[in-house]
Amino acid sequence: MKVLLMRVTTYQKMKMRIWSVLLNSLFKNLRQKKYTQAIQSIPRMMK
C-alpha cells in the first residue's frame, strides 16, 4: 500500500513537472509573438 502511494506521488510530481515545462514553453512562444505555434500546442497539452 505504501509503495503504491509513493508511486502515485512520483507520477503526480512528474506530471506537474511536464505541465510546468509545457506552460513555460507556451508563455515563451507568446512572448515571442508565436501565437499560432502556442495555440497549436494547447490541444497537445490537454491530452
PyMOL commands that place a pseudoatom at each C-alpha (Angstrom):
pseudoatom trace, name=CA, resn=MET, resi=1, chain=A, elem=C, hetatm=0, pos=[0.000, 0.000, 0.000]
pseudoatom trace, name=CA, resn=LYS, resi=2, chain=A, elem=C, hetatm=0, pos=[2.792, 2.398, 0.931]
pseudoatom trace, name=CA, resn=VAL, resi=3, chain=A, elem=C, hetatm=0, pos=[4.633, 1.601, -2.291]
pseudoatom trace, name=CA, resn=LEU, resi=4, chain=A, elem=C, hetatm=0, pos=[1.510, 2.333, -4.335]
pseudoatom trace, name=CA, resn=LEU, resi=5, chain=A, elem=C, hetatm=0, pos=[1.124, 5.726, -2.638]
pseudoatom trace, name=CA, resn=MET, resi=6, chain=A, elem=C, hetatm=0, pos=[4.751, 6.578, -3.362]
pseudoatom trace, name=CA, resn=ARG, resi=7, chain=A, elem=C, hetatm=0, pos=[4.284, 5.613, -6.991]
pseudoatom trace, name=CA, resn=VAL, resi=8, chain=A, elem=C, hetatm=0, pos=[1.217, 7.845, -7.277]
pseudoatom trace, name=CA, resn=THR, resi=9, chain=A, elem=C, hetatm=0, pos=[3.003, 10.842, -5.745]
pseudoatom trace, name=CA, resn=THR, resi=10, chain=A, elem=C, hetatm=0, pos=[6.035, 10.447, -8.015]
pseudoatom trace, name=CA, resn=TYR, resi=11, chain=A, elem=C, hetatm=0, pos=[3.697, 10.187, -11.011]
pseudoatom trace, name=CA, resn=GLN, resi=12, chain=A, elem=C, hetatm=0, pos=[1.902, 13.370, -9.954]
pseudoatom trace, name=CA, resn=LYS, resi=13, chain=A, elem=C, hetatm=0, pos=[5.235, 15.136, -9.474]
pseudoatom trace, name=CA, resn=MET, resi=14, chain=A, elem=C, hetatm=0, pos=[6.309, 14.048, -12.945]
pseudoatom trace, name=CA, resn=LYS, resi=15, chain=A, elem=C, hetatm=0, pos=[3.014, 15.277, -14.381]
pseudoatom trace, name=CA, resn=MET, resi=16, chain=A, elem=C, hetatm=0, pos=[3.431, 18.636, -12.654]
pseudoatom trace, name=CA, resn=ARG, resi=17, chain=A, elem=C, hetatm=0, pos=[6.974, 18.943, -13.991]
pseudoatom trace, name=CA, resn=ILE, resi=18, chain=A, elem=C, hetatm=0, pos=[5.808, 18.167, -17.519]
pseudoatom trace, name=CA, resn=TRP, resi=19, chain=A, elem=C, hetatm=0, pos=[2.982, 20.691, -17.166]
pseudoatom trace, name=CA, resn=SER, resi=20, chain=A, elem=C, hetatm=0, pos=[5.316, 23.420, -15.913]
pseudoatom trace, name=CA, resn=VAL, resi=21, chain=A, elem=C, hetatm=0, pos=[7.684, 22.793, -18.817]
pseudoatom trace, name=CA, resn=LEU, resi=22, chain=A, elem=C, hetatm=0, pos=[4.808, 22.922, -21.313]
pseudoatom trace, name=CA, resn=LEU, resi=23, chain=A, elem=C, hetatm=0, pos=[3.381, 26.085, -19.791]
pseudoatom trace, name=CA, resn=ASN, resi=24, chain=A, elem=C, hetatm=0, pos=[6.815, 27.720, -19.755]
pseudoatom trace, name=CA, resn=SER, resi=25, chain=A, elem=C, hetatm=0, pos=[7.312, 26.959, -23.445]
pseudoatom trace, name=CA, resn=LEU, resi=26, chain=A, elem=C, hetatm=0, pos=[3.792, 28.231, -24.144]
pseudoatom trace, name=CA, resn=PHE, resi=27, chain=A, elem=C, hetatm=0, pos=[4.453, 31.555, -22.410]
pseudoatom trace, name=CA, resn=LYS, resi=28, chain=A, elem=C, hetatm=0, pos=[7.820, 31.817, -24.152]
pseudoatom trace, name=CA, resn=ASN, resi=29, chain=A, elem=C, hetatm=0, pos=[6.086, 31.373, -27.511]
pseudoatom trace, name=CA, resn=LEU, resi=30, chain=A, elem=C, hetatm=0, pos=[3.509, 34.011, -26.583]
pseudoatom trace, name=CA, resn=ARG, resi=31, chain=A, elem=C, hetatm=0, pos=[6.235, 36.450, -25.577]
pseudoatom trace, name=CA, resn=GLN, resi=32, chain=A, elem=C, hetatm=0, pos=[7.982, 35.847, -28.891]
pseudoatom trace, name=CA, resn=LYS, resi=33, chain=A, elem=C, hetatm=0, pos=[4.672, 36.569, -30.676]
pseudoatom trace, name=CA, resn=LYS, resi=34, chain=A, elem=C, hetatm=0, pos=[4.444, 32.992, -31.953]
pseudoatom trace, name=CA, resn=TYR, resi=35, chain=A, elem=C, hetatm=0, pos=[0.726, 32.922, -31.282]
pseudoatom trace, name=CA, resn=THR, resi=36, chain=A, elem=C, hetatm=0, pos=[-0.134, 30.233, -33.849]
pseudoatom trace, name=CA, resn=GLN, resi=37, chain=A, elem=C, hetatm=0, pos=[2.559, 27.901, -32.514]
pseudoatom trace, name=CA, resn=ALA, resi=38, chain=A, elem=C, hetatm=0, pos=[1.382, 28.431, -28.945]
pseudoatom trace, name=CA, resn=ILE, resi=39, chain=A, elem=C, hetatm=0, pos=[-2.271, 27.843, -29.859]
pseudoatom trace, name=CA, resn=GLN, resi=40, chain=A, elem=C, hetatm=0, pos=[-1.348, 24.675, -31.736]
pseudoatom trace, name=CA, resn=SER, resi=41, chain=A, elem=C, hetatm=0, pos=[0.480, 23.315, -28.679]
pseudoatom trace, name=CA, resn=ILE, resi=42, chain=A, elem=C, hetatm=0, pos=[-2.574, 23.705, -26.402]
pseudoatom trace, name=CA, resn=PRO, resi=43, chain=A, elem=C, hetatm=0, pos=[-4.530, 20.659, -27.708]
pseudoatom trace, name=CA, resn=ARG, resi=44, chain=A, elem=C, hetatm=0, pos=[-1.401, 18.537, -27.322]
pseudoatom trace, name=CA, resn=MET, resi=45, chain=A, elem=C, hetatm=0, pos=[-1.192, 19.596, -23.656]
pseudoatom trace, name=CA, resn=MET, resi=46, chain=A, elem=C, hetatm=0, pos=[-4.847, 18.744, -22.993]
pseudoatom trace, name=CA, resn=LYS, resi=47, chain=A, elem=C, hetatm=0, pos=[-4.387, 15.065, -23.898]
for i in range(1, 47): cmd.bond("trace and resi %d" % i, "trace and resi %d" % (i + 1))
show_as sticks, trace
zoom trace
